[in-house]
Amino acid sequence: MKKTKQIHISKPFDLLSDELVFIILDLIAQNPSDLKSFSLTCKWFYQVEAKHRKSLKPLRAEYIPRILTRYRNTSDLDLTFCSRVTDYALSVVGCISGPTLNSVDLSRSGSFSAAGLMRLAVKCVNLVEIDLSNATEMRDAAAAVVAEARSLERLKLGRCKMLTDMGIGCIAVGCRKLNMVSLKWCVGVGDLGVGLLAVKCKDIRTLDLSYLPITGKCLHDVLKLQHLEELLLEGCFGVDDDSLKSLRHDCKSLKKLDASSCQNLTHRGLTSLLSGAGYLQRLDLAHCSSVISLDFASSLKKVLALQSIKLDGCSVTSDGLKAIGTLCNSLKEVSLSKCVSVTDEGLSSLVMKLKDLRKLDITCCRKLSGVSIIQIANSCPLLVSLKMESCSLVSREAFWLIGQKCRLLEELDLTDNEIDDEGLKSISSCLSLSSLKLGICLNITDKGISYIGMSCSNLRELDLYRSVGITDIGISSIAQGCLHLETINISYCKDITDKSLVSLSKCSLLQTFESRGCPNITSQGLAAIAVRCKRLAKLDLKKCPYINDSGLLTLAHFSQSLKQINLSDTAVTDVGLVSLANIGCLQNIAVVNSSGLSPSGVAAALLGCGGLRKAKLHASLRSLLPPSLIQHLEARGCAFLWKDNTLQAELDPKYWKLQLEDVVP
């Protein structure tokens, strides 16, 4: 018999092309620890991973030279973790990544000047996006430097309060390719600067002018932009009826208009603003002074394609809602949050006309009863999002109808409502449910939560804040059936123990865990979460008296993605707090009323956590920590919040809710 020739492969990875490895890397890119493990497998994987990665988010500014030297193909650089980015660091970025860099985010960074921005603008010839938001000391000279980035298409300058019309004029002349500009809270920029931007940058599609001291004068030029799709005018008090009186435009490209909090704008000015926007799809008028009445609705006559309207906090009449339903029957999203004057009559007349409604927000519409819910359920079978927090007049029976009629729901907020277990049983029929908020729902028990756990396998977010009828049994059913859970809040559910935490550790995608005021959980339960939930980013353990150093030591070893932690009123000592310095991306820490801490221990922990951006501490520590230490940490980008709270006993949830109802009319 002829022997088959065997081929011996000494290096099996040689059979893989770079393209195949890139596909593998794309599949594991969501988990940083997986990428790290991959790159450490062998030298070739280390090199290929460096060649593949395009986006970087360094934890420290001092790492920038070494990181960019390895990742030569970087196109997107996010420096929001680096509170101090010097001119030298920006020079390094320009020299190493200049040819490949497309975007850079400096929105939470400081310590750079016009000189650093100059090196970045000149060296990075392909730079199309830069975020300089919160550069509160940035002046016109720096804006003139930004204008040297000739290829720039997207520019964010939010809260650059020292900029004036002159600086914006320089940018307008130099950056003609801009299609997205944000000037939110640039309070030194007025009609002249905005007008120059509109005249010179003809390709602008998105323009954010929120909280600028502008009037309707500059809008004459803005609304001549042929490609303008989104215009944000939130809080522009100078935009009023008089300044818009002569406005005539034909901006057919406009798809979104945000005129929220424009206190001097009524239906008359709005009519002028909407006169030529016949293809508008999204309109935000939240917290406006105008009464949403028949006169207001008349301003929408020419807006035939409107799909979303936001009227949060407005005074709304029943006739106004009825007219909106008649004139804008293509609406898919309606938000009436905190519209306290909305009644069953008005809401029913609106939703019965909106057969294609997908999202509805009636948060704190306290006059609504089960009549509205019945009309919503019968008229809007395509709903995917329903927010109805604090609609306390809705009877228990009405919630059963939601589950029977609105089975496409993905997001449901029933915080502070009278829903019971039978209502949850019906809602469990919504198999696509991904977010469910049941905070302060005092009529639900483990039985109702078990229905959700058995049926809603796509659940990503669950809020049970102060829902005191829930115990380990209910949480166990959620953990068993909802393996994709990312966020859970069990704060003040006082019967929860470590058994719940051990159950939840099966949810490996868990990112946010809030258990404030759960006196029966201990470090043993915390350790279970830390070991198995590697993506944990936010942790609230306030008023958990049995959380101690052993839990934090485990957390410091396994939870390398943790960004925010609250340890106030716990049994943590210096040892546990200092161990958190091992977590490289920790940004926010709160430790108030923890008697086991000493000033020296707190100081060591603060120094060790190099990426810290916010620290909430007891006010007594302010005089005990060295002033030089506080100054050093503030220069590093850490903001301090000093609290003088004393430990308070918790009220019974039912009594607490009754008190709240007495205060709210």
N, C-alpha and C positions, 0 to 999 in steps of 0.2 A: 504494500500500500504506500502511495506517495505521501510523504510527510508534508503537512501544511507549514509553510514558512511563517514563523512568528516574528512580528515587528516589535522590537523593544524600544520603548519611548523613555528616554532618561529624564526629560523635562515635559510632563504632560501639559503644563500651562502654555507650552509653545504652540499647541493646536488652537488656542484661543486668539482671535484677532482683537485689536483694541476696541473695535465697534461692538463686539459681543460683550466685552467687559463693561463698556459704557452702558449697555442695556441693563446689566446686573446692577450697576451703581445707581441707575435711575430708580430701580425698584426699592433700594434700601436707603435712598437719600433722605427720607423723612426722619430717620433715627440716627442722630450723630454718633451714638456709641457703636452702631453697626458699621458706619463708615470708618470709624477709628479702628475697629477690629479688622476690617477688610484690609486697610492700608498697612497694618502691621503683620499681615500673613507672610509676605515675602517682599523682597526688594522690588520685583517687577510690579506687584500690586501697589506698592507704595508710589512708584513712579506713575503708573496709569491713573491712580486716584487723583494725584496732583494735576495731571493733564486734563482730567475730566471736570474737575470742580471749577465752576464759573462764579459762584456767589460766596462771599466771605462775610463773617460777622465776628471780628476779633473781640476778645473779652478785655484786653488791655491795649492801650496805645503803644506801649513799649514792645509789644509783640509784632507790630506792623511790619518792620523791615524783614524779620525772619519769615513771617507767614507769606508775604508777597514774593519773596525770593523763591519759595517752594512752589507757590501757585501762580505761575507765570501767565495763565490764561484768564485771570480774574477780569470779569466784565461788570459785576455788581458788588460794590463795597459798602457795607452797612457798618457805620462807626458809632451807632447809638449806645453801645455799651461803654464807649471810651469817652468819659466826661471831659478829659483834657487832651485835645489834639493840637499839638504845637505846629508852628510854621515848618519846622524841620520834618515833622511827620508827614505833612502834606507834600513837602518837597520829595520825600522818599516815595510816596504814592505816585507822584508824577513821573519820577525817574524810572521806577520799576514797571509800573502798570500803565504808563501813558498811552501806548498804542492800542491796548485792548479795553481800557476802562470805558464803560458806557454810562454808569450811574454811580453816584456817591451820596450817602445819607449822613449829614452832619447835624441833624435836627436836635440832638441832645448833647452836642459837643460844644466845647468852648476853648478859649486860650489861643485861637488862631487869629491872624490879622489879614489885612489886604495883601501883605507880602506872600503869605502862604497860599491864599486863593489865586494869586497871580501865577505861581508856579504850577498849580493844579490846572488852571485854565489854559496856559500856554502849552504844557506838556501833554495834556490829555486831549488830543485833537478830535477824538471820536466821542467826547462826552456829550450825552444828550439829556441827562437828567441830574439835577443837583437839588438837594433839600437843605436849606439853610434856616429852617424855621427855628424860632427861639433864640436867634443870634441878636439879643437885645442891644448889644453894643455896636452892631454893624452900622456903618455910616455910608454916605454917598461915595466916598473914595473906594470902599470895598465893592460897592455896586458897579462902579466903573470898571473894576477889574473883572467882575463876573461877565461883563459885556464882551470881554475878549474871547469867551467860549462861543465861537461863531456857530457851532453845530447844535447848540442847546435847543431842546424842544420842550422840556418840562422843568419849571422852576417854582420852588416853594419858598416863600419869604415870610411865612406867618410869624407875627409878633416881632418883626424887625422894626421896632418902634422909632428908631433914630433915622430911618430912611425918609427922604423927602422926594418931591417931584423931580428934582434934579437927578438923583440916583436912578429913579425909575426911567427917566428920559434916556440916560446913558444905556441902560439895558435895552430899551425899545429900539434904539438906533443900532446897537451892536448885535442883538440876537433876533434877527428877522425870522428865524424858523420856529420860534416859540408857538406851541399849540396848547399848552396848559400853564397857567400862571395863578399862583395863590398869593394874595396880598392881605390875607385876613389879619386884622389888628395892626396893620401898618398905619398907625394913626397920624403919621406925618405926611401921608400921601393923599392928595386931593384930586379935584376934577382935572387939573392940568396934567398930572402924571398919568392918570388913567386914560385920558384922551390921547396923549402921545403914544401910549401902548397900543391903543385901538387903531390909530392911524398907521403906525409903522409895522405892526405885527399882524398881517392880514390872515394868517393861518390859525389864529387862536380858536380853539374849540371849547375849552373850559376856562372860566375866569371867576376867581373867588375874590370879591370885594367886600366881604363881611366886615362890619364895624369900622369902615372907613368914613371919614368926614366928607363924603361926596354928596352931590345933589343930582337931580335929574339932568343937569347940563351935560355931563360926560356920557350919559346913556345914549344921547343922540348919535355919538360916534361909535359907542360899543355895539349898539344894535344894528349898525351897518356892516358888521363883520359877517361875511357870507357863509362862514363855516361854524359860527358860534352854536354850540349845542347845550352848554350848561352855563348858567349865570347865577351866581350866589350873591345876594344882597342882604344877608341876615344882619339885623341890627344897624342898618344904615338909616339913622334918624333924619338925615338931610334929604332923603328921597321921600317927597311928600306930594300931595295932589297938585299944588301950585307949580312945582318944578317940572311936573310931568304933563302939565296942561297942553303944551304945544307939541308934545312928542308924537311923531308919526313915523312908523317904521314898517318894514316888510321882512322881518327876520324869520323866514320860513324854516331855517335850519334849527331854531331853538327847540330843544327837547325837554329841558329842565330849568325851572325858575324857582329860586328860594328867596322869598321876601319875608321870611319869618322875623318876628320882633321888630318890624318896621312900624313903629308906633304912630307915625304921622301919615300912614298910607291907608286910605279908605277905598271903597269900591270905585270912586271916581278916578283916582290915580291908577288903580289896578286896571280899569277899562282901557286907559291909554297904554299901559305897559303891555297888555295882552292883545292890543288891536291888530298887530300884524303877526302874532305867534299862533297861527292857525293849526300848526302841527305839534303844539306843546303836549308832552306826555306826562310830566311830573310837575306838580305845583305844591309848594310848601308855604303856607301862610300862618304857621303856628304862632300863637301869642301876639297876634296883630290886634289893633284896637278896633278894627272894623267889625260890626255886627254881621254875622252870617245870616242874611235875610234875603228876601226876594230881590232887593236892589243889588245885593252882592252877586247873587246867582246870575243876574242879567249880564254881568261882565264876562261870564263864561260862554256866552252864546256862540262866539266865533271859534272857540277852542273845541274842535270836533273830535280830536283823537285822545283826549285826556284819559290817562290810565291810573294815575295816582294823585290823591289830594290829601294834604295834611293840615288839619285845623286845630291842633292841640291847644288847649287853653283858651280858645275863642268863645265868645258869646254866640250861641247858635240857636236859631229859632226853628220851629217845626216846619214853617212854610219855606224857610231857606233850604233845609235838608230835602224836602220834597221836590223843590225846583232843581236842586243839584242832581237828584236821581233822574229827573225827567230830561234835563239838558245833557247830562254826561253819563248816559247809560252804558258806556264802554269802560267805566271805571273798574279796575281790578284791585286797587288798594285804597282804603279809607282809614284815616287815623283821627279819632275824636277824643284822644286821651285828655282827661281833666276838663272836658267840656261839661261843666256841672249843670248846665241848663238843658241838656239833651233829655228828651222824654221818650216814652214808649211810642207815642204817636209819631214823633219826628223820625226816630230811627227806623221804625217799621215802614214808613212811607219811603224812606231812602232805599233800604235793602231789598224791598220787594221789586224794585226796578233794576237791580244790579245782579242779574243772573250769573254773570261771569266773575263775581267778586272772589278774590283769592286771599286777601289779607284785610283783617278788621281789628282795630284797636279801640276799645271802649273803656280803657282803664279809668277807674274812679268816676265813672258816670253813675253816680249813686242813686239817681232817680229811676233807673231802669229796673224792670222786674222780669219775671218769667215770660211775659207777653213778648218782649223784644227777642228773647232767646228762641222762643218758638218760631217767630217770624224769620230769624236768621237761619235756623236749622232748615226750615221748609223752603226758603228762597235761595240759599247759597250752598248747594251741595259740593261746589268745587273749592271751598275754603281750605287753605293749607296753613293759615295762621290766624289764631283768635286769641286776643289779649283782653281779659276782662277782670283784672284785679280790682278788688273792693267793690264789686257790684253786689252788695250784701242783701238786696231785696229779692234777688233771684232765688226761687224756691229749689229745693233738692230735686224735685221731679223734672225740672227743666234741663238739668245736666244729662239726664238719661237720653233726652232727645238729641243732644249734640253728638253723642256716640253713634246713634242710630242713623242720623242723616248726613253727618259731615265726616265720612270715613277716610277722606284724603288728608286729614289734618296732620301736619308735621310739627307744629308749634302751638302749645296751649298753655296759657297763663291763667290759673284759677286761684291765685293768691288771695287769701282773706275772703273766702266764699263759703257757702253752706253745703257744698258737695259732700256726699257720704259714700259708703262702700258700693252701694248700688249704682251710683253715678260713675264711679271708677270702673265698675264691671262693664258698663256700656261703653265708656271711653276706650277701654282695652281693645275694642273692635277697630280702632284707628291704627292699623298695623304699620303705618309709615311714621308714627309719632317718634320724633327725635328730641324734642324739648318739652318737658312737663314741669310746671311750677305749681306746687301745692302748699306753699308756706302759709302758716296760720289757718290751716283747714282743720278745725277741731273735731270734725265729725268723722274723719277717716281713721281706719285702723289697719292692722297688718293684713286683714282679709282683702280690703280694697287694693292695697299695694301689691298683693300677690297676683291679682288679676293682671296688673300692668306687667309684672315680671314674667308671667307665663306667655303673654301675647305680643308685647312690644319689644321685640328683639333688636330694633334699630335705635333704641333710646340712647342718646348721647348726654343729655343733661336732665338731672332730677333735683328739684328744690323741695325739701321737706322742712324748711325753717319753722321752728316752733309748732310743728304738727305733732303734738305730744302723745297721740295715740299710737305712734309707730315704735316698734321694738326690734330686737334682733331678728325676729321671724320675718318681718316684712323686708328688711334690708337683705337678708339671705336670699329671698326669692328674687329680688332685683339683681343681685350679684350673679345668681345662677342663670337668669334668663337674658340679662342685658350685658353681654360681654364686651360691647363696644362703648360702654359708659366712659365719658371723659370728665364730667363735672357732677359732683354731688354735694348737697348742703344738708347736713343733719343737725345743725346748730340748735341747741336747747331742746333736743329730743332726749330727755333725761334718763330714759330707760335703755338707751343704747349702751352696749358694753363692747369689750374687745372681740366678741364673737362676730359682730358686724364688720369690724375692720379686717379680721381674718377672711371673712367671706368676700369683702370688696377687693382684697388683694388679688383675686382671680381676674379682675378687670385691668389687664396690663396696659390699657390705653389711658388710664386715669391721669388727669393733669391737674385738676382742682379738687381739693378735699377740705371742706369746712365742717368742723365739729365743735365750734365754740359753745361753751356751757354744757358739755357732756361730762358730768362728774365721774362716770364709771369707766371711762376708757383710760388705759394705762400705756406705758411705753412698750409693753409686749405687743399690743395691737398696732401701735405706730410702727414698730419694727417690721411687722408683716407687710404693711403698706409699702414701706421704704424698700424692702428687698425685692418685691415683685412688680411694683409700679415704677418703672425706671423713667417714665416721662413726667413724673410729678413736678409741677412748676409752682403751684400756689397751695399753701398750707396754713389753715387757721386753727390753732389749738388754744386760743384764749380761754381762760377759766376752766381748764382741764387740770385739776390739781395733782393728778397722779402721773402726769408727763414729766419725766426727769432726765437726767444725763444719759442714762443707758439708751433711751429712745433716740436722743439727738446724736449719739455716737454712731448708731446704726444709720441714721439719716445722712450724716456727713459722709459716710462711706459709700452708700448706694445711690443717693438721690442727687446726682450730679447735674440735673436739669432744673433744680429748685431755684426760683427767682424771688419768691416772696414768702415770708413766714411771720406768724404772730404767736409769740410765746408769753404774752402778758398773763399774769396770775397763774403761773405754773410752778412746778418744783425744780426748775432748771437752776443750776449753779454755774460758776465760772467755767468749770470743766466742759460742760455741754455746750455753752455758748461759744467758747473759743474753738471748739471742734468744727463749728460751721464755717470757719475760714478755709476748710478743705473744699468747700463748694464754690467753684470758680465763678459761676454766673449769678450768685446771690446778689440781689439789688435792693431789696426792701426788707427791713427787719423791725419788729415791734416787741419791746420787752418793758412793760410797765407793771409795777407792783409785784415783782418777783424778788422775794426777800432773800433768796440764796445768792444773789449777785453782789459783787463788790465793785467799787470804782475801778480798781486795777484790772479785774477780769473783763469788765465792759470795755475798757480802753484797749486791752489786748485783742478782744474780738473785733472791735471796730477797725483797728489797724490791720488785722489779718484778712478781713473781707475787702479786698482791694477794689472790687467793682461796686461797692455799696453806693446807692443813689439816695436812699432815704432811711433815716433811723428815728423811730419813735421811742423816746425814753422818758423815765420819770423826771419831773422837774427838779427833784432833789439832787440828781446827778450833775446838773449843770454847774453847780459851784464846786463839785468834788472832782470833776475831770479837769485836767490842765488846759488852760485857755489856748496854749500853743497846739495841743492835740486837736481841739475843735477847729481851730483855724486851718490846720493842715488838712483835716478831713473835708472841710468846706471847699478848700482850694482844689481838692481832688474830685469834687463834684457831689459830695454828700450833703443833703439838706436835713436839718434836725427839726424835729417836732417835739416840744417838751410838754408833757401832760402831767397834771396834778391830780389825777383821779385817785379815789380811794375805792377799795373793793366794796361793791354794793350787793346786797341780797337781791336775788331775782324774784320778781313778782310772779304769781301764778298766771299762766298764759290766759286763762279765761277771764280773770279779773283785769289783767293788762289790756285785753281786747275791749272789755266794757268801758274802761277808762278812755281808750282811744275814740270809741263811738260817742262818748259824751262830749269830747272836744270838737269833733268834726260835725258841722251842721248837716 
